[in-house]
């Protein structure tokens, strides 16, 4: 899917293990260099660089199609601040949306977002990104309509009342932050990120 769609960024919203249960198999190497690559079918994944940030781990991967002998860079964001039994800080999620956008917003290709089941955390992240885009272009957000539309494509997106509240809080917080200087609708993710409070 990543290769077929020409994806430039992958956002991972789960830990490898939560409450003693495996949630995700590590599909990329943990060490930088060609000696630590991982092979998955016709594809080879190499870790080129890794930066541990406060809320996520940003990795630069090189995805190589072995039969085509072609390689593509992939930006991987592993969000590590989503607690197992609770919710992250709304501003933390807003920052992840903006930071990840800097790697794919001009590419015109889909971004891959995943958690374990692909509904709760993933749905919350995607809905927040859509709400943020709405506010940037129209200065208004319809959270309920956004969630309804998302659920037409992915049943069960946003699984709990708490995730729905988180979505509202994050959208509200983002709106209040960018309303002050009022950046243009065409502002890049980098420009918008600069308006956020420092961690």
Buried (B, 14 or more C-beta within 10 A) or exposed (E): EBBEEEBBBBBBBBBEEBEEEEBBEEBBBEEBEEEEBBEEEEBBBBBEEBEEBEBBBBBBBBBBBEEEEEEBEBBBBBBBBBEEEEBBBBBBBBBBBBBBBBBBBEEEEBBBBBBBEBBBBBBBBBBBBBBBBBBBEEEEBEBEEBBEEBBEEEEEBBBEEEBBEBBBBBBBBBBEBBEEEEBEEEBBBEBBBEBBEEE
